[in-house]
Amino acid sequence: MKKYHFNLLLLGMLPLFFVACNDDEDKPEILTASGDITATLDEYRTLIGGANNAGTAGSQTTGRREINWDGVPDSLAAPYFLPEDFFRARGAIFSTPGDGVQVSADDANPSGAAPSFGNINATYEQIFPAFSAQRVFSPIGSNIVDLTFVVPGSSEPAVVQGFGAIYLDVDRQENTAFEYFDIDDKSLGTYATPVLNEGHVFLGVLFDKPIVHRVRIEYGNAPLGANDGGSVDVAVMDDFIYAEPQPAK
């Protein structure tokens, strides 16, 4: 599987886009888009194959999993932290070297927190336009999240064939990327996203077989905070899409 898909606007960025891949074997298929990302998002879903298995327990033989954050209750959204295993039923565990992970508030939350992390910085309401509904996702106190896969509903380590997600407000390509790791914690490569100020970009990577156990997600070059612009580049994320987690062998 050595086919590459690129948004035409990004062809000039090709040398920066593919950052690293360790081996000639298992080169993945890469899909990117910026602005109107819907068609590429649907193409990635088709490549993964099957229906959205949502929170169905156990590893399924077909299908995919998705997280769009919008079902998170107010009590676990900003200004409160999301439990790192909240999406264990979908095979996803989050960790960060920062204070924790957080889902933004919606405009009807009882705490009065502003949407799109506007409770942290009022400018974020403008620069982080949600792709699906209002809630978006970010680490707090860090710009790094590690997503580790387990068999849905369990603690059993799992691997997936691919992972993709939507970023909001990527200003610098070199600061926003996914690094994929196998079950032995060997890097499978680092892939940078497209760039679009105050808009949506998508990056999805699909390997020949289920091999990805962990994805390190980089959000700009700084945590969310009072400062943004100049040398400070922040970004957040919306929908996650990944292949059905399979037991690691």
C-alpha positions in Angstrom: 0.0 0.0 0.0 2.2 2.9 -1.3 -0.4 5.3 -2.7 -0.3 9.0 -1.5 -3.2 11.5 -1.5 -2.5 15.2 -1.1 -4.6 18.3 -1.2 -3.5 20.1 -4.4 -2.6 23.2 -2.4 -0.1 21.2 -0.4 2.0 19.9 -3.3 4.6 22.6 -2.7 5.0 21.4 0.9 5.8 17.8 0.0 9.4 17.9 1.4 8.1 19.0 4.8 5.1 16.8 4.9 6.6 13.3 5.1 8.9 13.7 8.1 10.2 10.2 8.8 9.5 6.6 8.2 11.9 4.0 9.4 11.5 1.1 7.0 10.7 0.7 3.3 8.2 -2.0 4.3 4.9 -1.0 5.8 4.9 2.4 4.1 1.4 3.8 4.8 -1.2 5.5 2.8 -1.5 9.2 3.7 -4.5 11.4 3.3 -4.5 15.1 4.0 -6.9 18.0 3.4 -7.5 21.6 4.5 -10.5 23.8 4.4 -13.3 21.6 3.1 -12.1 18.3 4.5 -15.4 16.3 4.3 -14.6 14.3 1.1 -11.2 13.3 2.4 -12.6 12.4 5.8 -15.2 10.1 4.1 -12.5 8.6 1.9 -10.5 7.7 5.0 -13.5 6.1 6.5 -14.0 4.0 3.4 -10.4 2.9 3.4 -10.6 1.8 7.0 -13.9 0.0 6.0 -17.1 -0.9 7.7 -19.5 0.9 10.1 -18.7 2.9 13.2 -18.6 0.5 16.1 -19.0 3.3 18.6 -18.8 1.8 22.1 -19.5 -1.8 21.3 -17.4 -3.9 23.7 -14.7 -6.2 22.5 -12.7 -6.2 19.3 -14.9 -6.5 16.2 -13.9 -8.1 12.9 -14.9 -5.1 10.7 -15.5 -1.4 11.1 -13.9 1.5 12.8 -14.2 3.7 15.9 -14.7 7.4 16.1 -14.6 10.1 18.9 -16.3 13.4 18.3 -16.3 14.7 22.0 -19.9 16.0 21.8 -21.4 13.3 24.0 -19.1 14.2 26.9 -21.2 15.6 29.8 -20.8 19.1 31.2 -19.5 17.7 34.4 -16.4 16.3 32.6 -15.9 19.2 30.1 -14.1 22.5 30.6 -13.3 23.8 33.1 -13.2 20.3 34.4 -10.8 17.5 33.3 -11.8 14.5 31.2 -10.8 11.1 32.8 -8.0 9.7 30.6 -9.9 6.4 30.3 -13.3 7.9 29.5 -13.2 6.4 26.0 -12.0 3.0 27.1 -15.2 1.5 25.6 -13.9 2.7 22.2 -10.4 1.4 22.8 -8.7 4.7 23.5 -6.7 5.8 26.6 -5.2 9.3 26.8 -2.2 10.5 28.8 -0.2 13.7 28.8 2.9 15.1 30.6 0.7 18.1 31.4 -2.1 18.6 33.9 -4.6 16.5 32.1 -6.8 16.4 29.0 -9.9 18.5 28.5 -12.9 18.8 26.3 -14.2 22.3 25.7 -17.5 23.5 27.0 -20.6 24.1 24.9 -22.6 27.3 25.0 -25.2 25.9 27.3 -23.0 24.5 30.1 -24.0 25.4 33.7 -20.5 26.6 34.7 -20.6 29.4 32.2 -17.3 28.5 30.6 -16.9 29.8 27.0 -16.8 27.3 24.1 -13.7 26.4 22.2 -11.5 26.9 25.3 -12.6 30.6 25.5 -12.4 30.1 29.2 -8.6 30.0 28.9 -8.2 32.7 26.2 -11.1 34.7 24.8 -9.5 34.7 21.3 -9.9 30.9 21.1 -13.6 31.2 20.4 -12.7 32.7 17.0 -9.6 30.7 16.1 -10.9 27.2 17.0 -14.1 26.7 15.0 -15.4 23.2 15.9 -16.0 20.8 13.0 -18.8 18.8 14.6 -21.0 20.5 17.1 -19.1 22.6 19.7 -16.8 20.5 21.8 -13.1 20.1 20.9 -10.2 18.5 22.6 -6.8 19.5 24.0 -4.2 18.7 26.6 -3.8 21.3 29.4 -0.4 22.3 30.7 1.3 20.6 27.7 1.1 20.4 23.9 1.5 16.6 23.9 -1.1 13.8 24.2 -0.3 10.1 23.9 -3.2 8.0 22.6 -2.8 4.3 23.5 -5.1 1.6 22.1 -6.7 -1.2 24.0 -9.3 -3.8 23.2 -12.5 -1.8 23.6 -13.9 -2.1 27.1 -10.7 -3.7 28.5 -7.1 -3.1 29.5 -5.8 -5.5 27.0 -3.2 -3.9 24.6 -4.4 -3.5 21.1 -3.1 -2.3 17.7 -4.9 -0.5 14.9 -4.2 -0.2 11.2 -4.6 3.5 11.0 -5.5 6.7 12.9 -6.6 10.1 11.6 -7.9 13.3 13.1 -9.0 16.9 12.6 -6.9 19.8 13.8 -8.1 23.4 14.2 -5.9 26.4 13.5 -2.6 24.9 12.4 -0.3 27.8 11.7 3.1 26.1 11.5 3.4 22.7 9.9 6.6 21.7 11.8 4.8 22.1 15.1 1.8 19.9 14.6 2.2 16.2 13.9 1.4 12.5 14.7 4.2 10.0 15.6 3.1 6.4 15.4 4.6 3.5 17.6 4.2 -0.2 17.4 3.7 -2.6 20.4 7.4 -2.6 21.1 7.4 1.2 21.2 9.4 1.4 18.0 8.6 4.6 16.0 6.8 3.9 12.7 7.3 7.5 11.5 6.2 11.1 12.1 3.8 12.9 9.8 3.0 16.6 9.8 -0.4 18.1 9.1 -1.3 20.7 6.5 -1.6 24.4 7.6 -4.7 26.6 7.7 -5.1 29.5 10.0 -8.4 29.5 11.9 -9.7 26.5 9.9 -9.9 22.7 9.7 -7.2 20.4 8.5 -7.2 16.6 8.4 -4.4 14.0 8.5 -5.0 10.3 8.3 -2.4 7.5 8.0 -3.3 3.9 7.1 -0.8 1.1 7.3 -0.9 -2.3 5.5 -1.8 -4.1 8.7 -2.8 -3.4 12.3 0.5 -2.3 13.8 -0.1 1.0 15.6 -0.3 0.7 19.4 0.3 4.3 20.4 0.1 7.7 18.7 1.9 10.7 20.1 0.0 13.8 19.1 1.7 17.2 19.0 -0.4 20.4 19.3 1.6 23.4 18.1 4.6 24.4 20.1 3.0 25.6 23.4 0.1 24.7 25.7 -3.1 26.6 25.6 -2.7 29.8 27.6 -3.0 33.6 27.8 -0.5 34.1 24.9 -0.9 33.2 21.3 0.6 34.5 18.1 4.2 35.4 17.1 6.4 32.5 18.1 3.6 30.9 20.2 1.6 28.5 18.1 -1.3 26.6 19.6 -3.8 24.1 18.1 -6.6 21.9 19.3 -8.4 18.9 17.8 -11.9 17.7 16.9 -13.0 14.3 15.5 -10.7 11.2 15.9 -11.2 8.3 13.4 -9.3 5.0 13.7 -9.4 1.4 12.6 -11.0 -1.2 14.8 -8.5 -2.1 17.7 -7.3 -5.7 17.5 -5.6 -7.6 20.3 -1.8 -7.1 20.2 0.0 -10.4 19.6 
